[in-house]
Amino acid sequence: MRRKMGIAMLFAPLMMWAQANQTVQTVAFDQYFEDKTLRIDYTFSGDVTQQDIYVDKLNVIPRWYGKRHHLAEVPVEGNGQIIVRDHRTQQVIYKNSFSTLFQEWLSYDEAKQIRKSFENVFLVPMPKDSADITVNLMNNRREVMTTLTHQVVPTDILIRHIGERHITPYETLQQAADTNRCIHIAYIAEGYQEQEMPTFLEDAHAAMDALFAHEPFKSMRNRFQITAVKAPSKESGTSEPAKGIWKNTALHSHFDTFYSDRYLTTLNLKELHDWLAGTPYEHIIVLVNTDKYGGGGILNSYNLSMTHHEQFRPVVVHEFGHSFAGLGDEYAYENEAIPMYPHDVEPWEPNLTTLKDFHGKWEDMIDKKTPVPTPATKKNEKKVGVYEGAGYSLNGVYRGMQDCRMRTNQNPEFCQVCLRALTRLIEFYTED
């Protein structure tokens, strides 16, 4: 599915990523955090010339379901980061990366003509003492284009308490071996009426089975806790603006995002997290009750997929590659090259390269006799190399193998490059 994150190019950098990346110190969860979640609602607004970040609301939720180790590290850089510092010492005590629809929108011509705002929601563990929270948004040159730092005082009486009652009904589909060292995934219903929840549960099981049919998820299945959250909609389906169809659904999702027919998203992230409040979740997969082809995946935000199209299973797994691991799309458009990746900047995505700084990616997986770049063969042999055509561009951006789940729906598995990236990510979340 098309996923154009953080392509805005017209900004003077505030700092380079390398300058912002500090030496990582080991952080003990119990020293700095309670077993609660601080949910921060933000508004990102602006246009191509200026962007702004505003704090909308602070919320506290019982229990924390994110990582408890590697707290001050991120496994992938992302198009943005949220950083929590102890207010007194300024030590980084938590960090996570993300991508946003706002940054993607900045790449479209509309962002040259009008200013818009987008909701964004981030989850961090609840600090025991006052903390300074910084949000950085990067452009596609891996430069910070706008930033905001604000202080959170845990005793603030205006921090809203949510998720303590009136919790959306949910069912546990899979129990992890260790619920304190696992990855929590919540499937949430979109466009399913109350009487259609049995169908939603069937679709959630199908999505789960599709995920665990793929390595490395299959071999590491006991590290995942899976729930299905039964958010009811007043109408079935989803909105299709191009057809003049608007539905009243739980998340108000719709096709035609940014006028792209297949791009199915929701812009209502506060509603999404309101439905999930009090349920065990971190990574979100929205299942949409429609037979029209479409979906989308945004790093550490959500994965959204149709459920009743024949390509549902490969699409929901592909989009999870985006939302969970930050894997880039490995396909290219024949008639529409999208300049998401400048050829003089190395992409942060672990499965893409411009060969600007290939060291540390998958060069150790390439046979010494294999030329770089690697010519494609008609046999589509499964050999790791550096194949041109990826990241929506026919030239200048490269992938690791000729085919992959991140390239086509027809390929039945993740390539060896993506497989290793996914394995490392699962280990990052579940091991010391």
N, C-alpha and C positions, 0 to 999 in steps of 0.2 A: 504494500500500500504506500502511496506517496506520502512522504514525511519530510518536510522541508523546515528544519529547525535552525534558528539563529543565523540567518544568512545576511542580516543587515550589515552593510559595508561602509556607510557614510559617516562614521563616528570617529572622533578623536579619542584614542585610548586613554583611560585613566591609569591603567597599570597592565602589565603583561601578566599572564598566568604564572610564568616562572618567578616573577617577583612576588606574587601573592602566595605562592606555595611555600609554607614554612616547614622547618624541621618538626617531624611528628613526635609527640611525647605520648607515652602510655597513659591512658585515662581510665581510672577505675569508676565504673558506673555508679556504684553505691556511694562513692565519695561526693559526687556532684549532683546526682539525680534521684528523684523519687520514681517509684514504679507507677508513673502517670504520664499522660501525653499532653504536651502543650501544642495545641493546634492554632496556627497563626494564619489569619485571613488577610491577604494583601490585595490591593488593586495596582496593576501595572497599566500605565497609560502613556500616550504620546504618539509620535509619528517618527518618520525617518530622521528628523533633525534633532529631536529631543525626546527623552524618555524619563518617566518619573515612577517612583515606587512609593506607595502609601500603605500604612498600616490601617487595616479596616477593623479587625476585632481579634481579641485574644480569648481562647477557650481552653478549658482543662477537661480532660477525659480520663476516667479510671483506666489504669493499666497502660503499660508501654509494650508495643509489639514489634518494635524495630530492633536494630542491632544493639548488642550489649558489649561488643568487643570492637576493636579498630574504630573507636568512636571519633577520633580526630582525623580519620583517613577517608578518602573516597576511592572506590575501585575504578571508576571512570570519571573523566573530568566534567562531562556534560556541557550544556550551553549556559548554565548558571549554577551557583552554589549558595547554600545557606550555611553560615558559620556561627557557632555559639561560643562565646568567650566568657570565662569567669570575670565578673565586673571588677573585682578587687585586684586580681593578678594579671588579667588579660591573657591568660592561657587559653588556647583553643581546646574546648572540652567536647565539642561535637561538630560534625561537618557532614553534609550530604550534597549531592549534585542533582540536577534536574534539567529538563527542557520545558518550554512553554509555547502555547499557541500564539501568545503575544509576540514573541521573538520571530516566529514564523510569519506572522502577519506583516511584520516590518519589511519582509522581502517582496511584498506585492505593491503594485503601482498605487493601490488605494491608500497606502500609508504615506504616499507623497502628497496626498490631497486633503486628508482629514486626520484628526486626532481621535483615537478610540481608547477605551479602557477594557481590561480583561480581568476576570477574577482568577486568583491563584491561592492555593491552600497548601501549607507545608506543615509537616508533623515533626516535632523534635521532642526528646525526653524532657520532662518537667524539671527545671533546675531547682535545687534546694535553696540557693541564694541568688541574689541579683545577678543577671547575666546581660551581656551586650550581644545583640543578634545582628549580623550583617548579611544582607542579600546582595549578591553580585550577579549582574546579567552580562554575558559575553556576546560578542559578535562572531562572525565566522572566521575571523583572523585570531581567535582565541584571546582577544583583548577585552578587558572589562569596559563596557560602554556606559553603564550607570550603576550606582551603588547606594544603599541605604543602611545606616546603622541605628538601631534604637535599643533602649534599655527595657528589660522585663523584670519587674519586681514580683516575686511569687506571692507576696501577701496582698497584692493589689485587689481590692474588693470588686473591681469592675471586670476581672477575668471571669468570663461566663462559664458556669459548670454545666456540662452537657454529657449525654451518654449514661446518666445515672438511672433514668426511668424512661418509660415509653420507647424502649429499644426495638428497632425493627426486627421482626422474627427472622431467625437464621437457623440453618442446619449445618452441622459439621459433616463434611464429605470425606475427610481424611484426617486422621490424628497423627501428628509427628511423633517420632521417638522421644524427643526432648523438646518440650514447648518453649523452653527458655533459650534454645539454640536451634531455632528453625526459621524458616521463611514463611510468613503468613500471607496467604493469598485469599482475597474475598471476591467471589463472583457475585455481581449484583444485577438484579432484574431491571430491565428497562423496556417499557412497552408491553408488559405482561399485566393483565388485570388479575384481581384477586383469584378468580376462578381458573386462571391459567397458570397458577403456581406449580401444579404438577408437571406441566410442560416445561416451565423454567428449570425445575430440578432435573428433568431428563436432559435438557440442553447443557446444564452445568456439569452433569456427569459426563456427557459427551466431550465437552471442552477439556475436562480434567483427563479423561482417557486419551485424548489427542495429545495433550502435553506430555504425559508420561509414556507415550509410545516412542518419544524421541529421547535419544541420549543428549546430554548427560542426565536429564531429569529422571529417566527410567532407573538408572543405577543408583541415583541419590534421592529416590522418592521419599524415604523415611525422614528427610530433612524439611519436608513441606507440610504445613498445616493448612487445610483447605476448608473454607466455609462458603455457603450459598446464602446470600442475603435477599430476602423476599420483599423487596420494595414494590408496592402495588402502584399501578398506573390506572388512571380513570378511563383511558382509551388504549386499545391495542395498537402495536406497531410503532412507527416513528414518523417524524415529519419529512416531507419531500418538497421543499420549496419550489423546485423547478416545475412541479405538477400542481402547485397551489394547495398542497396537502399539509395541514398543520394539526398535529395531535397534542392532546393534553396528557403528557406522560410524566413519570416520576422525575426524570432528569432533563426533559425537554430537549432530547437529542434531535439531530437532523442531518440529512445528507446535504450536499452542495456547499459544504464549508469552504469559504474563500472561492465560491463559484465553481468548485471542482465536483463533478457529479458523484463520484464514488467516495468522497471524503466525508465520512460519518463521524461526528464528534458531539460532545456536549460542551457548552461554554459555562454551564452552571455548576462550577466546582464546589461552591458552598453548599448547595442542595445535595450534591453527591456525598459530601462528607457528613452532612446532617443525617442522611439516611444510614450511614455507616457508624455513626457515633455509638459507642458502647459495644460494638461487635469487635471480635479479634481480627484486625486487618492492618496491613501495611501496603502491599501491592494490590492494585485494583484491576479487575477485568470486568468490564461492562458488557453484558450479553443483551443484544437488542433483538426484539421479536419482529424480525422482518426477513423476507426472502430476497430482497434486493441486495446485490453485491456491494460491499463496502466495509470500511473500518478505519482504524487509525491507532497509533501507539506513540506515547509521549513519555520519555524517560522519567521514572519516578513520579508520574502523575496518574495515568491510567492507560489501559489497553481496551479498545472498544471494537466489537465485532458483531456483524449480523449472525444469526443462528440458523436460519432456515434456507440458506443457499447451499448448493452442493459443495461449494468450496469453503464452508464454515470451518472445518477442522484445520486445514493448512493455514488459513488466514488467522485464526485466533492464536495459533502457535507462532506464526511470523510476527504478529503484532506484539506478542509477549517478548520476542527478541528485542524489539525496540524499547518497550516500557520497562522491562526488568533489567536488561543488560546493556542498553545503549548501543546495540548493534545497528550499523547503518544499512540502508538498502543497497543491494549489490547489482541492481539492474540499471539500465540506461535507456533513455527515450530516443527512438530513432529520429523523430521529427521535432523534439523539444528538449534541447539540452538546458539543464537548469544549473546555473553557476553557484551552487551551494558551497563548493569546496575550492577555494583559490589554490591554484597549482603551486604557489610558492609557500604554502602553509601545510604542515602535516595535520590531517584530521585527528581528532581525539578518539574517534570510534576505533575499537580494536580490530575490526575486520576490513578497514579501508586504509589506503595509503596513496599519497601523491608522489612517494619516493623522495620527498624533501627531507624527511628524517625517519627512515624506515627502521632504524635500530631499536630493538626492544619490542618489536611487533612479532611477525612470524618468520623472520629471516632464518631463524634456527631450524625451521621445519622444512626448508627448501633444500633439495639435493644439490650438491656442489656442481653437478653437471647441468642443472636446469638454468637456462638463461633468464636474466631479469632485465626488462620485462619478459614475460613468457608468452610465446605465440600460442594461440588457441588451436585445438585440433578438432576435427570433425567427430572423432570417436568419443569426445567428452570424457576422456580418461580422468580418473580420480587422482590427480597429481597436484601437490601443493606447489604453487608458483606465484607469479605476480601478473594477473591477467587484466588487460585494459578494458574499461567499461564498467563503471560502478558509480554509486552516488549520484544517479540521474544524468551522468555525463558519459558520452561515448569515448572521450579522450581525456587523458591526464589524471584520471582517478582509477585506482586499481583494486581488485579483490584477490582473495587467496586461492580460490579454486574455480573451475569453470562453471559449476552449478552448486546451489545451496538452497536451503529453506529461505534464506534471506534474499534470494534472487528470483526463484519461481515457485509457484504453488505445486508444480508437477514434481519437483525434486523431493524425495521422501525423507530427507534428513538434513541436519545442519552439517556444513562442511567441517573439515578438521580444524580450520582456523577458528570458526565460531564455536565449535565444540570445546576447544581448549579455553576460549574466553568465558564461556558459560560455566565450565567446571571451576575455573579460578574464582568466578564471582560467587558461586554457591559456597565454596570453601571460605571465602572472605566473610560471608554473612554468618556462617555456622561453626567456624573454628577459631581458636585463639590466635 
